């Protein structure tokens, strides 16, 4: 894809696989530093991280960077988390060199993809409910995980619609 597309503030769902799909993120210390690295990278690039989910051998991050580049956000996150995990992993790299992405064309798609991603640990049998999984969340919609129901203070009417679906029809995402 043209690099300019990543600079336009458009939203993308990013998937990053671990090196050789090893289950590095099963380790609590590695997962914790991944979450913290994402928070730091999002803050640095003023990114809108709709959701994140760190699975044992990959992560999902739907996000946009209104005044910067999504590529720079992903690069910074991967470098920061890789550097911090190097000693924990015996020198192995944490991530594969490339990442996969898909453009999210509308705001309602952002919310739908975010909720779908948050259900990954449940579908994988790692936990019973999404609120039980410590390595997923949203950096812009924290209320979505806190209550699992409609919150009048949610920032997006699209998220409110999907929050209702989340509370009332969980099978939609399972």
Secondary structure, DSSP 8 states (H G I E B T S, - for coil): --GGGGGTT-EEEEEEEBGGG--GGGSHHHHHHHHHHHHHHHHHHT-EEEEEEEETTEEEEEEE-TTS-HHHHHHHHHHHHHHHHTTTTTT--SB-S--EEEEE-SHHHHHHHHHHHHTHHHHTTS-SSGGG-TTEE-SS-THHHHHSS--TT-S-HHHHHHHHHHHH-GGGT-
